[in-house]
Amino acid sequence: MHALRRFLETSVGRKTVLAITGLSLFGFVVVHLLGNFTLFSSTEALNEYAQKLEDLGPILMVAEVGLLTLFVVHMGLALSLHRQSREARPDDYRVRANMGRSTVASRSMLITGLALGVFLVIHITDFRIKKIMGDPAVADLGQAVVERITSPLGLVIYLGGIIALGLHLRHALQSAFQTLGLSHPRCADNVRRASVACAALITLGFAAIPLYLLFTGQGASS
Amino acid sequence: MGGHSDETLTLTLNIWRQSGPDTAGEFETHSREASPAMSFLEMLDVVNENLQREGREPFAFDHDCREGICGMCSLVINGKPHGPESETTTCQLHMRSFNDGDVIWIEPFRAKAFPVLRDLIIDRSPLDRIIQAGGYVSVNTGAPQDANALPIPKQNADLAMDAAACIGCGACVAACPNAAAMLFTAAKVSQLALLPQGAPERESRALGMVEQMEAEGFGHCTNHYECMAACPKGISTDNIARMNREYLRASILSR
């Protein structure tokens, strides 16, 4: 325990945990996206998929608690690291130039992360908590999801969340590999490219769902 | 690239003036002429000579070898540590990199761990203490051993040499949006981690140096890689990945 505490007292140690929790959450996002793809088939397909998850019973509960823990640890560490860095330069430059290596995505990790946090609260309250409470509005979950993400406000919130996710992942994936020391000069550039490609695919994948529903006339108005 | 060697540049210089660590500083504006053939520090020398002639206080700034190898010069020039040229220290920067009529902003490196002592001089002793925490090999001196007694792969020798090119100027800290000292510490960990001479103290070095870096109040690494772009010696952020690896390994293996 002493070694673990010592490890977590340094930013390098905390970043390692940040990277591992981040990569785990990325894994969850991929699975979530694949689940959402059932909507390309029908709302019933999504309901069937959701029912299969519900049928897992206690395993689902353990998974949900695990996910929540990952989110809380990831966000807590990110905020604590951010505070450390804010304190590391109390008196900022009067004239500041970019050296040209940082990106919009890398500079906005805190903002996109916080935006994702807000999005998650809305998302989980809307669907998961209502489902657990037995709210009749989400009795037909697939239909509730379709109505929500194709309504004007819902679509804006959804796309906003997805763009935040895409920007976050664009920097996060290659950053996690670097933090874990899994970066080698021979493949570092490919890791960076793959990171950008993954972020783009995830963003397009999520964004495609409401757009597909709207273009095929299965939107909220139906 | 700016003017020709026969032109004179008329510059507006905004130079940071601060009497001590606990006082507030501000920019002082001077209009000066400079030859494009001057180095940046020679240009500041002329500014100071003029100030002294007028009976005013010259600007304090760090410098020593003036040939780009000692790591003493610093300065953030127009928002960039060591100025606009890549892989060039302030002392090796020449006024031909500027244009006639330019406005130049000159500030000290800024980080809580690098307090301003006076004007443009900062205290970089935190970097020395990081070295003291493990950036060395403990060897008994004696007769030099045979050159090939310790086989070292060429690739490792090259990478260690690249890491050892770090002159410890602190530009990485200055450029980092988080004021992190990761590139400096990583270069110093790497140069020994890559060589057999560094092996006996491998774990204690990684732990000691990272922990000292934290204790000095530097920020954390968010992998912007701005440090690498600012580094006058072109130290690669691959070294940071290596240090992360070394630190993780040492945390698991150390007793």
Boltz contact constraints between the chains, C-beta under 6 A:
constraints:
  - contact:
      token1: [A, 7]
      token2: [B, 251]
      max_distance: 6.0
  - contact:
      token1: [A, 10]
      token2: [B, 210]
      max_distance: 6.0
  - contact:
      token1: [A, 10]
      token2: [B, 214]
      max_distance: 6.0
  - contact:
      token1: [A, 11]
      token2: [B, 220]
      max_distance: 6.0
  - contact:
      token1: [A, 12]
      token2: [B, 210]
      max_distance: 6.0
  - contact:
      token1: [A, 12]
      token2: [B, 244]
      max_distance: 6.0
  - contact:
      token1: [A, 12]
      token2: [B, 247]
      max_distance: 6.0
  - contact:
      token1: [A, 81]
      token2: [B, 220]
      max_distance: 6.0
  - contact:
      token1: [A, 84]
      token2: [B, 219]
      max_distance: 6.0
  - contact:
      token1: [A, 84]
      token2: [B, 220]
      max_distance: 6.0
  - contact:
      token1: [A, 85]
      token2: [B, 178]
      max_distance: 6.0
  - contact:
      token1: [A, 85]
      token2: [B, 219]
      max_distance: 6.0
  - contact:
      token1: [A, 85]
      token2: [B, 220]
      max_distance: 6.0
  - contact:
      token1: [A, 88]
      token2: [B, 112]
      max_distance: 6.0
  - contact:
      token1: [A, 88]
      token2: [B, 179]
      max_distance: 6.0
  - contact:
      token1: [A, 88]
      token2: [B, 218]
      max_distance: 6.0
  - contact:
      token1: [A, 88]
      token2: [B, 219]
      max_distance: 6.0
  - contact:
      token1: [A, 89]
      token2: [B, 110]
      max_distance: 6.0
  - contact:
      token1: [A, 89]
      token2: [B, 111]
      max_distance: 6.0
  - contact:
      token1: [A, 89]
      token2: [B, 179]
      max_distance: 6.0
  - contact:
      token1: [A, 90]
      token2: [B, 112]
      max_distance: 6.0
  - contact:
      token1: [A, 91]
      token2: [B, 110]
      max_distance: 6.0
  - contact:
      token1: [A, 93]
      token2: [B, 110]
      max_distance: 6.0
  - contact:
      token1: [A, 95]
      token2: [B, 79]
      max_distance: 6.0
  - contact:
      token1: [A, 95]
      token2: [B, 105]
      max_distance: 6.0
  - contact:
      token1: [A, 96]
      token2: [B, 79]
      max_distance: 6.0
  - contact:
      token1: [A, 97]
      token2: [B, 79]
      max_distance: 6.0
  - contact:
      token1: [A, 97]
      token2: [B, 80]
      max_distance: 6.0
  - contact:
      token1: [A, 99]
      token2: [B, 175]
      max_distance: 6.0
  - contact:
      token1: [A, 99]
      token2: [B, 226]
      max_distance: 6.0
  - contact:
      token1: [A, 99]
      token2: [B, 229]
      max_distance: 6.0
  - contact:
      token1: [A, 99]
      token2: [B, 230]
      max_distance: 6.0
  - contact:
      token1: [A, 100]
      token2: [B, 229]
      max_distance: 6.0
  - contact:
      token1: [A, 101]
      token2: [B, 225]
      max_distance: 6.0
  - contact:
      token1: [A, 101]
      token2: [B, 226]
      max_distance: 6.0
  - contact:
      token1: [A, 101]
      token2: [B, 229]
      max_distance: 6.0
  - contact:
      token1: [A, 102]
      token2: [B, 224]
      max_distance: 6.0
  - contact:
      token1: [A, 102]
      token2: [B, 226]
      max_distance: 6.0
  - contact:
      token1: [A, 106]
      token2: [B, 224]
      max_distance: 6.0
  - contact:
      token1: [A, 175]
      token2: [B, 223]
      max_distance: 6.0
  - contact:
      token1: [A, 178]
      token2: [B, 223]
      max_distance: 6.0
  - contact:
      token1: [A, 178]
      token2: [B, 241]
      max_distance: 6.0
  - contact:
      token1: [A, 179]
      token2: [B, 244]
      max_distance: 6.0
  - contact:
      token1: [A, 181]
      token2: [B, 241]
      max_distance: 6.0
  - contact:
      token1: [A, 181]
      token2: [B, 244]
      max_distance: 6.0
  - contact:
      token1: [A, 181]
      token2: [B, 245]
      max_distance: 6.0
  - contact:
      token1: [A, 183]
      token2: [B, 241]
      max_distance: 6.0
  - contact:
      token1: [A, 185]
      token2: [B, 238]
      max_distance: 6.0
